[in-house]
Amino acid sequence: GVAVHFLYNSYIATAGSQRQELERLFRDMGVLKIPHATRPVEIQLKDVLGNMVQLSDYRGKIVFLNFWATWCPTCVIEMPSMEKLHRRLKDKEIVMVAINLQETPAQVKSFFEKLELSFTALLDSSGAVGTGFAVNALPTTFVLDKEGRIIGKALGPREWDSRASIALFEYLIDHYRAPAT
């Protein structure tokens, strides 16, 4: 009985400290932590080459999901830092997906080539996915856990290659476990 009591209290203390650490990491990046994990998000969009991509293809990885447009000055400013984060963590359990709102494949492809961006670009030609995510400002970034549930949201640009950002995503990759529902 004593051993069970000790192990249970140790588990509770560890879970509490992990939750506090995650809250601190989100706060350091100015990312709103979603208190209760949502149901897994599923979208299906074409990439700039016309291939159909769905978010469920990325289950088992943290998903960095950014809504943007080429005409958005702050989107353009944050893209190089997104690329640096992507290159730094691309061999880990994370994927970066940038969903362009209502621009042509040629515009997006040209933009990616000009800035030498190598992460995934998807096209929300109708704007329906952005509307479904209640995106009303650009850039807007969502963080999805390995099961595809939204756990964080950032409005506006960030320095995604900063120490705080790298610490956040490395923590999510290595330690994050979704709360039991």
C-alpha positions in Angstrom: 0.0 0.0 0.0 2.8 2.4 0.8 4.5 1.7 -2.5 1.3 2.3 -4.4 0.7 5.6 -2.5 4.3 6.7 -3.2 4.1 5.9 -6.9 0.7 7.6 -7.3 1.9 10.7 -5.6 5.1 10.7 -7.7 3.0 10.4 -10.9 0.7 13.3 -9.8 3.7 15.5 -9.0 5.4 14.7 -12.3 2.2 15.3 -14.3 1.8 18.6 -12.5 5.3 19.8 -13.1 5.1 18.8 -16.8 1.9 20.7 -17.2 3.6 23.8 -15.5 6.6 23.5 -17.8 4.4 23.3 -20.9 2.4 26.3 -19.7 5.7 28.2 -19.1 7.0 27.3 -22.6 3.8 28.4 -24.3 3.7 31.6 -22.3 7.4 32.4 -23.2 6.4 32.2 -26.9 3.2 34.2 -26.5 1.2 31.1 -27.6 -2.2 30.7 -26.2 -2.4 27.2 -24.7 -5.7 25.5 -25.5 -6.8 24.1 -22.1 -8.6 21.0 -23.3 -7.3 19.2 -26.3 -9.8 19.3 -29.2 -10.9 16.4 -31.3 -8.3 15.5 -34.0 -8.4 18.0 -36.8 -8.8 16.7 -40.3 -8.4 18.8 -43.4 -7.6 17.8 -47.0 -6.0 20.3 -49.4 -3.8 20.3 -52.4 -0.1 21.4 -52.3 1.5 23.7 -54.9 2.1 20.7 -57.2 -1.5 19.6 -57.1 -1.0 16.6 -54.7 -3.7 16.0 -52.2 -2.5 16.2 -48.6 -4.4 15.5 -45.4 -3.4 16.3 -41.8 -4.0 12.7 -40.7 -0.9 11.8 -42.8 1.1 13.5 -40.1 -0.3 11.6 -37.0 2.5 10.7 -34.7 4.1 14.1 -35.2 3.6 17.6 -33.7 2.1 19.8 -36.4 3.0 23.5 -36.8 0.0 24.8 -38.8 0.4 28.3 -40.1 -2.2 30.3 -42.1 -0.7 33.1 -44.3 -0.7 35.0 -47.6 2.0 36.5 -49.8 0.4 40.0 -49.5 0.7 39.9 -45.6 3.8 41.8 -44.6 4.1 40.1 -41.2 3.7 36.7 -42.8 6.6 37.5 -45.1 8.7 38.6 -42.1 8.1 35.4 -40.1 8.6 32.9 -42.9 12.5 32.9 -42.7 12.3 32.1 -39.0 9.8 29.3 -39.7 12.2 27.9 -42.3 15.1 27.9 -39.7 12.9 26.1 -37.2 11.9 23.6 -39.9 15.5 22.9 -40.9 16.6 22.6 -37.3 13.8 20.1 -36.3 12.9 18.4 -39.6 14.5 15.1 -38.6 12.4 14.9 -35.4 8.7 14.2 -34.9 7.4 17.5 -36.2 6.0 18.8 -39.5 5.5 22.4 -40.6 2.5 23.1 -42.8 1.8 26.6 -44.2 -1.8 27.0 -45.5 -2.0 29.8 -48.0 -5.4 31.6 -48.1 -6.9 32.2 -51.5 -3.9 32.7 -53.8 -2.9 30.7 -56.9 -0.5 27.8 -56.9 1.9 29.9 -59.1 1.9 32.8 -56.6 2.7 30.4 -53.7 5.3 28.4 -55.6 7.1 31.5 -56.7 7.1 32.9 -53.2 8.5 29.7 -51.7 11.2 29.6 -54.4 12.1 33.2 -53.8 12.5 32.7 -50.1 14.0 29.2 -50.4 11.3 27.7 -48.2 11.3 23.9 -47.9 8.3 23.1 -45.7 4.9 22.0 -46.9 2.6 24.6 -48.5 -1.0 23.9 -48.9 -3.6 25.9 -50.8 -6.9 26.9 -49.3 -8.3 28.3 -52.6 -11.8 28.9 -51.3 -10.8 30.1 -47.8 -13.1 27.4 -46.3 -10.4 25.9 -44.1 -9.3 29.2 -42.8 -13.0 30.0 -42.0 -13.3 26.6 -40.3 -10.4 27.5 -38.1 -11.9 30.9 -37.4 -8.8 32.6 -38.8 -9.5 36.3 -39.0 -6.0 37.7 -38.9 -2.7 36.7 -40.6 -0.5 35.1 -39.7 -2.2 32.7 -37.4 -0.5 29.5 -36.2 -1.9 26.5 -34.5 0.1 23.8 -32.7 -1.4 20.3 -33.0 -0.3 17.4 -30.8 0.7 14.0 -32.2 -2.9 12.9 -32.3 -3.9 15.9 -34.4 -5.6 17.9 -31.7 -5.1 21.7 -31.3 -3.2 22.5 -28.2 -1.9 26.0 -28.9 -2.6 29.1 -31.0 -0.5 32.2 -31.9 -2.0 35.3 -33.4 0.5 37.4 -35.3 4.2 36.8 -36.2 6.8 35.1 -33.9 10.5 34.5 -34.0 10.0 30.8 -34.6 13.8 30.1 -34.6 14.3 31.7 -31.1 15.6 29.7 -28.1 12.1 29.9 -26.6 10.5 28.4 -29.7 13.0 25.6 -30.1 12.6 24.8 -26.4 8.8 24.6 -26.8 8.9 22.3 -29.8 11.6 20.1 -28.5 9.6 19.7 -25.3 6.4 18.9 -27.2 8.3 16.3 -29.4 10.0 14.6 -26.4 7.6 15.0 -23.5 4.1 16.0 -24.4 1.4 13.6 -23.6 -2.2 14.6 -24.3 -4.4 14.7 -21.2 -6.8 11.9 -20.7 -10.3 12.9 -21.9 
